[in-house]
Amino acid sequence: MNCLAFLEKEIHTVIMATVDDRGLPVTCAVDIMDSDNNGLYFLTAKGKSFYHRLVKQGYVALTGKKGCDTMSCVAVSVRGKVEEIGNERLDRLLNKNPYMLEIYPTEQSREALTVFRLYEGEGE
């Protein structure tokens, strides 16, 4: 399994880092909802400050960890460019991650969501 698929399927929830308007780091937990040879895909709501940081900076760093302790875990870190792709792939991401339909149960509530793709990254 490649690292992108591992992040999506085995780790799923990662900690993403951006910087605020003062250049200070800000982190948040984000679910990686899809992956392919073109990158990693995740959602956020357009009203969140995370959304505004992504749009403004176009860059993110993330780390995901699977395992119980230091000696038995695997960690994957990636950093790269992000782009908003809007509603493209939204239905696919919701179908692959049906728990999101409990968080955003109506079509109207899902209008707040937008999809981002992390691409041109590097990691370890």
Buried (B, 14 or more C-beta within 10 A) or exposed (E): EEBBBBBBEEBBEBBBBBBEEEEEEEEBEBBBBBBEEEBBBBBBBEEEEBBBBBBEEBBBBBBBBBEEEEEEEEEBBBBBBBBBBEEEBBEEBBEBBEEBEEEBEEEEEBEBBBBBBBEEBEBE
